[in-house]
Amino acid sequence: MRPQLLDPPPYFADLPDPRRELRNNLHPLHDIQMIVLCAVLSGVEDWVGMEAFAKEAWL
């Protein structure tokens, strides 16, 4: 039997968005969370790598 993957967004649904309303809101918070989660699971270890991951694989 193959293990089932859980759906991550419900685990992050209650997190408040700490960003200012009028600035830094180019992307929804849940997109950023998923990018970071996928990047970390892919072995990325720093913010520069996460940016490169996001540009290549997500955005």
C-alpha positions in Angstrom: 0.0 0.0 0.0 1.4 3.4 -1.0 1.4 6.1 1.6 -1.0 9.0 1.0 0.2 12.6 0.9 -1.6 15.0 3.1 -3.0 18.3 1.7 -0.8 21.0 3.2 -2.9 24.2 2.7 -5.4 23.4 5.5 -2.5 23.3 8.0 -1.5 26.9 7.0 -5.0 28.3 6.6 -5.1 30.0 10.1 -1.7 31.8 9.8 -2.1 35.6 9.7 -0.5 37.5 6.9 2.2 39.7 8.6 2.7 41.8 5.4 1.4 45.4 5.1 -1.8 45.7 3.1 -0.5 48.1 0.5 3.0 46.8 0.1 4.7 43.4 -0.6 1.4 41.7 -1.6 2.4 40.7 -5.1 1.5 37.1 -4.4 -1.0 35.5 -2.1 0.5 34.2 1.2 -0.6 30.6 0.6 1.4 30.6 -2.7 4.5 31.8 -0.9 4.0 29.1 1.8 3.7 26.4 -0.8 6.8 27.6 -2.7 8.8 27.5 0.5 7.5 24.1 1.5 8.2 22.6 -1.9 11.6 24.2 -2.1 12.6 22.9 1.3 11.4 19.4 0.4 13.5 19.7 -2.8 16.6 20.4 -0.8 16.9 24.2 -1.0 18.6 25.6 2.0 18.6 29.4 1.6 16.4 32.3 0.4 18.4 32.7 -2.8 17.7 29.1 -3.7 14.0 29.6 -2.9 13.9 32.6 -5.2 15.5 30.6 -8.0 13.1 27.7 -7.3 10.1 29.9 -7.4 11.1 31.6 -10.6 11.9 28.4 -12.4 9.3 26.0 -11.0 6.4 28.0 -9.8 5.9 31.6 -11.0 
